[in-house]
Amino acid sequence: MSHLQNILLDTLLGTKHVDSAALIKLQERSLCVASPGFSVMPSDVKTLVNGFAKNPLQTRRKGLYFKEKDYKCVRADDYSLYAKNENTGVVVVKTQLYLLVATYTEGMYPSVCVEATEKLGEYLRRKGN
């Protein structure tokens, strides 16, 4: 298991309020690491990268189609995208090199998922990642 995958498992899934997580390389637009059982298809990678590349306000208005579900966007800015679909959601945080993706499911606290993902994103930014 890689160092980055250990970080994902310990800091995000360890909260018990993140169902799955992944790091996407921005430059290559490809999956770097993911939690076990979490596959992010190339079309999903493109959707997430475009959510930041295009005007975030447009993403907020139109929402996000991720993993074959339509999500209502509740936050979209230069560094963060939050989207929800009923009792599930996705949190995406942008760093210099990566998109950090975390999902939550019913019974999990979205606020804990957001806080853990944002803190890991800040840590990666400080490290120059």
Short mmCIF file of the C-alpha atoms (twelve columns), coordinates in Angstrom:
data_MODEL
# 
_entry.id   MODEL 
# 
loop_
_atom_site.group_PDB 
_atom_site.id 
_atom_site.type_symbol 
_atom_site.label_atom_id 
_atom_site.label_alt_id 
_atom_site.label_comp_id 
_atom_site.label_asym_id 
_atom_site.label_seq_id 
_atom_site.Cartn_x 
_atom_site.Cartn_y 
_atom_site.Cartn_z 
_atom_site.pdbx_PDB_model_num 
ATOM 1   C CA . MET A 1   0.000   0.000  0.000   1 
ATOM 2   C CA . SER A 2   1.359   3.421  -0.923  1 
ATOM 3   C CA . HIS A 3   1.968   6.307  1.465   1 
ATOM 4   C CA . LEU A 4   -0.809  8.327  -0.202  1 
ATOM 5   C CA . GLN A 5   -3.266  5.460  0.089   1 
ATOM 6   C CA . ASN A 6   -2.413  5.108  3.786   1 
ATOM 7   C CA . ILE A 7   -3.108  8.816  4.256   1 
ATOM 8   C CA . LEU A 8   -6.518  8.429  2.578   1 
ATOM 9   C CA . LEU A 9   -7.439  5.444  4.715   1 
ATOM 10  C CA . ASP A 10  -6.207  6.901  8.006   1 
ATOM 11  C CA . THR A 11  -7.370  10.509 7.715   1 
ATOM 12  C CA . LEU A 12  -10.590 10.068 5.765   1 
ATOM 13  C CA . LEU A 13  -11.999 6.566  6.092   1 
ATOM 14  C CA . GLY A 14  -10.729 6.493  9.675   1 
ATOM 15  C CA . THR A 15  -13.351 9.112  10.577  1 
ATOM 16  C CA . LYS A 16  -16.114 6.590  9.814   1 
ATOM 17  C CA . HIS A 17  -17.895 9.434  7.988   1 
ATOM 18  C CA . VAL A 18  -16.159 8.968  4.643   1 
ATOM 19  C CA . ASP A 19  -17.341 5.979  2.637   1 
ATOM 20  C CA . SER A 20  -14.685 6.093  -0.088  1 
ATOM 21  C CA . ALA A 21  -11.876 8.351  -1.208  1 
ATOM 22  C CA . ALA A 22  -9.487  8.915  -4.109  1 
ATOM 23  C CA . LEU A 23  -6.709  11.176 -5.327  1 
ATOM 24  C CA . ILE A 24  -6.804  12.241 -8.962  1 
ATOM 25  C CA . LYS A 25  -3.703  13.662 -10.640 1 
ATOM 26  C CA . LEU A 26  -4.710  16.994 -12.165 1 
ATOM 27  C CA . GLN A 27  -1.985  17.189 -14.810 1 
ATOM 28  C CA . GLU A 28  -2.550  13.675 -16.160 1 
ATOM 29  C CA . ARG A 29  -6.275  13.662 -15.379 1 
ATOM 30  C CA . SER A 30  -5.915  10.153 -14.039 1 
ATOM 31  C CA . LEU A 31  -6.549  8.243  -10.834 1 
ATOM 32  C CA . CYS A 32  -3.537  8.154  -8.525  1 
ATOM 33  C CA . VAL A 33  -4.831  6.130  -5.560  1 
ATOM 34  C CA . ALA A 34  -8.213  5.123  -4.202  1 
ATOM 35  C CA . SER A 35  -9.664  3.373  -1.215  1 
ATOM 36  C CA . PRO A 36  -10.348 -0.348 -1.730  1 
ATOM 37  C CA . GLY A 37  -13.384 -0.964 -3.914  1 
ATOM 38  C CA . PHE A 38  -13.691 2.638  -5.085  1 
ATOM 39  C CA . SER A 39  -13.285 2.933  -8.827  1 
ATOM 40  C CA . VAL A 40  -13.369 6.306  -10.509 1 
ATOM 41  C CA . MET A 41  -14.041 6.013  -14.217 1 
ATOM 42  C CA . PRO A 42  -12.287 8.299  -16.732 1 
ATOM 43  C CA . SER A 43  -15.618 10.018 -17.440 1 
ATOM 44  C CA . ASP A 44  -15.966 10.789 -13.711 1 
ATOM 45  C CA . VAL A 45  -12.405 12.142 -13.607 1 
ATOM 46  C CA . LYS A 46  -13.250 14.411 -16.543 1 
ATOM 47  C CA . THR A 47  -16.439 15.616 -14.820 1 
ATOM 48  C CA . LEU A 48  -14.576 16.513 -11.636 1 
ATOM 49  C CA . VAL A 49  -11.661 18.212 -13.401 1 
ATOM 50  C CA . ASN A 50  -14.097 20.192 -15.557 1 
ATOM 51  C CA . GLY A 51  -15.996 21.218 -12.437 1 
ATOM 52  C CA . PHE A 52  -12.959 23.296 -11.528 1 
ATOM 53  C CA . ALA A 53  -11.653 24.139 -15.006 1 
ATOM 54  C CA . LYS A 54  -14.919 25.736 -16.053 1 
ATOM 55  C CA . ASN A 55  -16.533 28.512 -14.085 1 
ATOM 56  C CA . PRO A 56  -17.383 27.041 -10.641 1 
ATOM 57  C CA . LEU A 57  -20.579 29.105 -10.672 1 
ATOM 58  C CA . GLN A 58  -21.698 27.147 -13.733 1 
ATOM 59  C CA . THR A 59  -21.021 23.890 -11.854 1 
ATOM 60  C CA . ARG A 60  -23.053 25.188 -8.944  1 
ATOM 61  C CA . ARG A 61  -26.003 25.983 -11.208 1 
ATOM 62  C CA . LYS A 62  -25.939 22.793 -13.292 1 
ATOM 63  C CA . GLY A 63  -24.896 20.307 -10.624 1 
ATOM 64  C CA . LEU A 64  -22.602 17.347 -11.026 1 
ATOM 65  C CA . TYR A 65  -23.039 13.948 -12.661 1 
ATOM 66  C CA . PHE A 66  -20.744 11.544 -10.793 1 
ATOM 67  C CA . LYS A 67  -20.754 7.750  -10.626 1 
ATOM 68  C CA . GLU A 68  -23.997 7.538  -12.588 1 
ATOM 69  C CA . LYS A 69  -25.919 9.864  -10.267 1 
ATOM 70  C CA . ASP A 70  -27.017 13.473 -10.537 1 
ATOM 71  C CA . TYR A 71  -25.841 15.571 -7.616  1 
ATOM 72  C CA . LYS A 72  -27.061 18.999 -6.581  1 
ATOM 73  C CA . CYS A 73  -24.076 21.247 -6.072  1 
ATOM 74  C CA . VAL A 74  -24.148 23.009 -2.702  1 
ATOM 75  C CA . ARG A 75  -20.706 24.640 -2.921  1 
ATOM 76  C CA . ALA A 76  -18.449 25.401 -5.856  1 
ATOM 77  C CA . ASP A 77  -15.431 27.671 -5.722  1 
ATOM 78  C CA . ASP A 78  -11.796 27.619 -6.850  1 
ATOM 79  C CA . TYR A 79  -10.792 24.985 -4.264  1 
ATOM 80  C CA . SER A 80  -13.882 23.013 -3.246  1 
ATOM 81  C CA . LEU A 81  -16.936 21.294 -4.711  1 
ATOM 82  C CA . TYR A 82  -19.645 19.846 -2.472  1 
ATOM 83  C CA . ALA A 83  -22.568 18.010 -3.982  1 
ATOM 84  C CA . LYS A 84  -25.381 15.872 -2.617  1 
ATOM 85  C CA . ASN A 85  -27.981 13.406 -3.829  1 
ATOM 86  C CA . GLU A 86  -30.606 12.675 -1.179  1 
ATOM 87  C CA . ASN A 87  -28.612 11.140 1.730   1 
ATOM 88  C CA . THR A 88  -25.323 10.706 -0.115  1 
ATOM 89  C CA . GLY A 89  -22.737 13.165 -1.300  1 
ATOM 90  C CA . VAL A 90  -19.345 13.899 -2.753  1 
ATOM 91  C CA . VAL A 91  -16.720 16.362 -1.525  1 
ATOM 92  C CA . VAL A 92  -13.905 17.403 -3.874  1 
ATOM 93  C CA . VAL A 93  -10.945 19.523 -2.787  1 
ATOM 94  C CA . LYS A 94  -8.352  20.861 -5.211  1 
ATOM 95  C CA . THR A 95  -4.638  21.140 -4.420  1 
ATOM 96  C CA . GLN A 96  -1.750  22.079 -6.707  1 
ATOM 97  C CA . LEU A 97  -1.327  18.511 -7.996  1 
ATOM 98  C CA . TYR A 98  -4.474  16.614 -7.046  1 
ATOM 99  C CA . LEU A 99  -8.201  16.491 -6.715  1 
ATOM 100 C CA . LEU A 100 -9.054  14.856 -3.423  1 
ATOM 101 C CA . VAL A 101 -12.422 13.084 -3.652  1 
ATOM 102 C CA . ALA A 102 -14.430 11.786 -0.703  1 
ATOM 103 C CA . THR A 103 -17.934 10.357 -0.593  1 
ATOM 104 C CA . TYR A 104 -20.381 9.863  2.239   1 
ATOM 105 C CA . THR A 105 -23.492 7.717  2.484   1 
ATOM 106 C CA . GLU A 106 -26.668 7.624  4.531   1 
ATOM 107 C CA . GLY A 107 -25.996 7.590  8.260   1 
ATOM 108 C CA . MET A 108 -22.723 9.487  7.942   1 
ATOM 109 C CA . TYR A 109 -22.312 13.139 8.899   1 
ATOM 110 C CA . PRO A 110 -21.585 15.267 5.812   1 
ATOM 111 C CA . SER A 111 -19.954 17.932 8.005   1 
ATOM 112 C CA . VAL A 112 -17.356 15.438 9.276   1 
ATOM 113 C CA . CYS A 113 -16.634 14.297 5.711   1 
ATOM 114 C CA . VAL A 114 -16.198 17.927 4.611   1 
ATOM 115 C CA . GLU A 115 -13.960 18.833 7.555   1 
ATOM 116 C CA . ALA A 116 -11.693 15.803 7.161   1 
ATOM 117 C CA . THR A 117 -11.392 16.272 3.390   1 
ATOM 118 C CA . GLU A 118 -10.678 20.000 3.666   1 
ATOM 119 C CA . LYS A 119 -8.045  19.404 6.362   1 
ATOM 120 C CA . LEU A 120 -6.295  16.783 4.248   1 
ATOM 121 C CA . GLY A 121 -6.465  19.138 1.259   1 
ATOM 122 C CA . GLU A 122 -4.854  21.890 3.336   1 
ATOM 123 C CA . TYR A 123 -2.139  19.474 4.487   1 
ATOM 124 C CA . LEU A 124 -1.386  18.489 0.875   1 
ATOM 125 C CA . ARG A 125 -1.285  22.164 -0.187  1 
ATOM 126 C CA . ARG A 126 1.223   22.960 2.571   1 
ATOM 127 C CA . LYS A 127 3.363   20.032 1.396   1 
ATOM 128 C CA . GLY A 128 3.322   21.457 -2.137  1 
ATOM 129 C CA . ASN A 129 1.046   18.739 -3.479  1 
# 
